Amino acid sequence: MRKNIVAGNWKMNKTLQEGLALATELNNVLADATPNCQVIIGTPFIHLASAAAQVDTTKVHLAAQNCAEKESGAYTGEISASMVKSTGAEYVILGHSERRAYYGETYEILRNKVLVALKNDLKPIFCIGELKEERETNQQNEVVKAQLEGSVFNLTEEEFSKIVLAYEPVWAIGTGLTATAAQAQEIHAYIRSLVADKYGKEVADNTSILYGGSCNPGNAAELFANPDVDGGLIGGASLKVADFKAIIDAF
């Protein structure tokens, strides 16, 4: 049975002290709650080990925002999947549009990152989604299909079953624009159909597909009500506990 998931992507925000305060506040708010979803926070690398020691990781699961495509070695400034795993993190966000756009991450690089993450027992939250001009020319289906085929459809059925997908329309990230509930459902259903064509209906039915694109307390319930929207990958709203908790409560 697929999970409902609300995952926060903090991006490059919060000092170590600020981040630990935020993680602790969220942990305290959830201490007596029983959310109808799995809660994940994707913190900067420097927060992970300290946050793991400070929160109840059965309630607040941890994700890195990236990992290296190499196992180890002379790669100054990189963080390996085994290092991420050693902090207590369970997930890693891969393929985010900002990594693709600003850091030139190709299908091949991401394919390698997914493989090295899985090898180190991390669960990838794998991001796909189209640009504004691609949506305007109705190419969104072709774009997400190519992204899946380029980086994750090489996996075995067992490997793919450990992947969480996150659809993030690039035109709706940090812009205040959001896909309508109908638009989100339409493309999430299409993504699930691609998984079913590749791996079969059972795997597709068990794959969580999150929506990432200006999801906030005001629109979360409507988005999550769709049968193929299994939660959200939350940016700005994850930096305020009250907003993030309201999105969790949308389930």
C-alpha positions as CSV (number, residue, x, y, z in Angstrom):
1,M,0.0,0.0,0.0
2,R,1.5,3.3,-1.0
3,K,2.2,6.0,1.6
4,N,0.9,9.5,2.0
5,I,3.9,11.7,2.4
6,V,4.5,15.3,3.2
7,A,8.2,16.1,2.6
8,G,9.8,19.5,3.3
9,N,12.6,20.7,1.1
10,W,14.4,23.4,3.1
11,K,16.7,24.2,0.2
12,M,19.7,26.5,1.1
13,N,18.0,28.0,4.1
14,K,18.7,28.1,7.9
15,T,21.9,28.1,9.8
16,L,22.7,25.0,11.8
17,Q,21.2,26.7,14.9
18,E,18.1,27.9,13.1
19,G,17.6,24.6,11.5
20,L,17.9,22.6,14.7
21,A,15.4,25.0,16.3
22,L,13.0,24.4,13.4
23,A,13.4,20.6,13.5
24,T,12.9,20.6,17.3
25,E,9.7,22.8,17.0
26,L,8.3,20.5,14.4
27,N,9.2,17.4,16.5
28,N,7.4,18.9,19.5
29,V,4.3,19.8,17.5
30,L,4.1,16.2,16.2
31,A,4.9,14.5,19.5
32,D,1.3,13.9,20.5
33,A,-0.1,13.8,17.0
34,T,-0.8,10.9,14.7
35,P,-0.5,12.2,11.2
36,N,-2.2,10.4,8.4
37,C,1.0,10.7,6.4
38,Q,4.8,10.2,6.7
39,V,6.5,13.4,7.5
40,I,10.0,14.1,6.0
41,I,12.3,17.1,6.3
42,G,15.0,17.6,3.6
43,T,17.6,19.7,5.4
44,P,21.0,21.0,4.3
45,F,23.8,18.4,4.7
46,I,25.2,20.1,7.8
47,H,22.0,19.7,9.8
48,L,21.4,16.0,9.2
49,A,23.4,14.3,11.9
50,S,22.4,16.9,14.6
51,A,18.8,16.7,13.6
52,A,18.8,12.9,13.7
53,A,20.0,13.1,17.3
54,Q,17.4,15.6,18.3
55,V,14.1,14.4,16.7
56,D,12.1,11.3,16.9
57,T,13.0,9.8,13.6
58,T,10.0,7.5,13.6
59,K,7.9,10.6,13.3
60,V,10.1,13.1,11.6
61,H,12.1,11.3,8.9
62,L,15.2,12.9,7.4
63,A,16.2,13.4,3.8
64,A,19.3,14.9,2.2
65,Q,18.8,17.3,-0.7
66,N,21.4,15.6,-2.9
67,C,24.2,13.2,-2.9
68,A,27.3,12.6,-5.1
69,E,27.2,10.2,-8.1
70,K,30.5,8.7,-7.0
71,E,31.0,6.3,-4.0
72,S,34.0,8.0,-2.5
73,G,37.4,9.5,-3.5
74,A,39.0,12.7,-4.6
75,Y,35.9,14.7,-5.2
76,T,36.4,17.8,-3.1
77,G,33.3,19.3,-1.6
78,E,31.0,16.3,-2.5
79,I,28.9,14.3,-0.1
80,S,28.5,10.6,-0.7
81,A,25.4,8.5,-0.3
82,S,27.2,6.5,2.5
83,M,28.0,9.7,4.3
84,V,24.3,10.7,4.1
85,K,23.2,7.3,5.3
86,S,25.6,7.5,8.3
87,T,23.9,10.6,9.6
88,G,20.6,8.7,10.2
89,A,18.9,10.1,7.0
90,E,16.5,7.7,5.3
91,Y,15.8,9.6,2.0
92,V,17.6,11.7,-0.5
93,I,16.0,14.2,-2.9
94,L,17.3,13.7,-6.5
95,G,16.6,15.3,-9.8
96,H,15.2,18.6,-8.4
97,S,14.7,21.1,-11.2
98,E,17.2,23.5,-9.5
99,R,19.9,20.8,-9.6
100,R,19.1,20.1,-13.3
101,A,19.0,23.8,-14.3
102,Y,21.7,25.4,-12.2
103,Y,24.2,22.5,-11.9
104,G,23.8,20.7,-15.2
105,E,22.6,17.4,-13.8
106,T,21.9,15.2,-16.8
107,Y,19.8,12.0,-17.1
108,E,23.1,10.0,-16.9
109,I,24.3,11.8,-13.7
110,L,20.9,11.3,-12.1
111,R,20.8,7.6,-13.1
112,N,24.2,7.1,-11.3
113,K,23.0,9.1,-8.3
114,V,19.9,6.9,-8.0
115,L,21.9,3.7,-8.2
116,V,24.5,4.8,-5.6
117,A,21.7,6.0,-3.3
118,L,19.9,2.6,-3.5
119,K,23.2,0.8,-3.0
120,N,23.6,2.6,0.3
121,D,20.0,1.9,1.4
122,L,18.7,5.4,0.8
123,K,15.2,6.0,-0.7
124,P,15.3,8.5,-3.5
125,I,12.6,11.1,-3.8
126,F,13.0,11.5,-7.5
127,C,11.8,14.8,-9.0
128,I,10.4,15.2,-12.6
129,G,8.5,18.1,-14.2
130,E,8.3,20.5,-17.1
131,L,9.2,24.1,-17.8
132,K,6.7,26.9,-18.4
133,E,7.3,26.9,-22.2
134,E,6.9,23.1,-22.3
135,R,3.6,23.3,-20.5
136,E,2.4,26.1,-22.8
137,T,3.2,23.9,-25.8
138,N,1.5,20.8,-24.2
139,Q,4.8,18.9,-24.0
140,Q,4.5,18.0,-20.3
141,N,3.8,14.3,-20.9
142,E,6.7,13.8,-23.2
143,V,9.0,15.6,-20.7
144,V,8.1,13.5,-17.7
145,K,8.3,10.3,-19.7
146,A,11.8,11.2,-21.0
147,Q,12.9,12.1,-17.4
148,L,11.7,8.7,-16.1
149,E,13.1,6.7,-19.0
150,G,16.4,8.6,-18.7
151,S,17.1,8.1,-15.0
152,V,14.9,5.5,-13.3
153,F,13.3,3.1,-15.7
154,N,16.6,1.3,-16.0
155,L,16.0,-0.1,-12.4
156,T,14.7,-3.5,-11.6
157,E,11.2,-3.8,-10.2
158,E,12.6,-4.4,-6.7
159,E,14.8,-1.3,-7.0
160,F,12.1,0.9,-8.4
161,S,9.7,-0.1,-5.6
162,K,12.0,1.9,-3.2
163,I,11.5,5.1,-5.3
164,V,9.2,8.0,-4.3
165,L,8.3,10.2,-7.3
166,A,7.7,13.9,-7.0
167,Y,6.0,15.8,-9.9
168,E,7.1,19.4,-9.8
169,P,6.0,21.7,-12.5
170,V,9.0,24.0,-12.8
171,W,6.7,27.0,-13.7
172,A,5.0,26.6,-10.2
173,I,8.1,26.5,-8.0
174,G,8.5,29.6,-6.0
175,T,6.4,31.6,-8.4
176,G,3.1,31.5,-6.5
177,L,1.6,29.7,-9.5
178,T,0.1,26.2,-8.7
179,A,-1.2,23.5,-11.0
180,T,-4.9,23.2,-10.5
181,A,-6.1,20.1,-8.7
182,A,-7.4,18.8,-12.1
183,Q,-4.0,19.5,-13.8
184,A,-2.2,17.8,-10.9
185,Q,-4.4,14.7,-11.0
186,E,-4.2,14.5,-14.8
187,I,-0.4,14.3,-14.9
188,H,-0.1,12.2,-11.8
189,A,-2.4,9.7,-13.3
190,Y,-0.3,9.8,-16.5
191,I,2.9,9.2,-14.5
192,R,1.3,6.3,-12.7
193,S,0.3,4.8,-16.1
194,L,3.9,5.0,-17.3
195,V,5.0,3.1,-14.2
196,A,2.3,0.5,-14.8
197,D,3.4,0.1,-18.4
198,K,7.0,-0.4,-17.3
199,Y,6.6,-2.4,-14.0
200,G,3.0,-3.5,-13.9
201,K,-0.1,-2.3,-12.1
202,E,0.9,-3.5,-8.6
203,V,4.1,-1.6,-8.6
204,A,2.3,1.5,-10.0
205,D,-0.4,1.3,-7.3
206,N,2.3,1.1,-4.6
207,T,4.3,4.1,-5.9
208,S,3.8,7.4,-4.0
209,I,3.7,10.4,-6.3
210,L,4.0,13.7,-4.6
211,Y,3.1,17.1,-5.9
212,G,5.7,19.8,-5.6
213,G,4.9,23.3,-6.9
214,S,3.8,26.0,-4.5
215,C,1.8,23.6,-2.3
216,N,0.6,25.6,0.7
217,P,-2.0,25.4,3.6
218,G,-4.6,27.0,1.3
219,N,-4.5,24.5,-1.5
220,A,-3.1,21.3,0.0
221,A,-6.4,19.6,0.9
222,E,-7.8,20.1,-2.6
223,L,-4.6,18.8,-4.2
224,F,-4.3,15.8,-1.8
225,A,-8.0,14.9,-2.4
226,N,-7.0,13.6,-5.9
227,P,-6.7,9.8,-6.1
228,D,-3.2,10.0,-7.7
229,V,-1.7,12.7,-5.5
230,D,-0.1,11.0,-2.5
231,G,1.3,14.1,-0.8
232,G,3.6,17.0,-1.4
233,L,7.2,18.1,-1.7
234,I,7.0,21.4,0.1
235,G,9.4,24.3,-0.4
236,G,8.8,27.6,1.3
237,A,5.9,26.5,3.5
238,S,8.2,23.9,5.1
239,L,10.3,26.6,6.8
240,K,7.4,27.6,9.1
241,V,6.1,24.9,11.4
242,A,2.5,26.3,11.5
243,D,2.3,26.2,7.7
244,F,4.0,22.8,7.4
245,K,1.7,21.3,10.1
246,A,-1.4,22.7,8.3
247,I,-0.3,20.9,5.1
248,I,0.3,17.7,7.1
249,D,-3.2,18.1,8.6
250,A,-4.7,18.4,5.1
251,F,-4.6,14.6,5.1
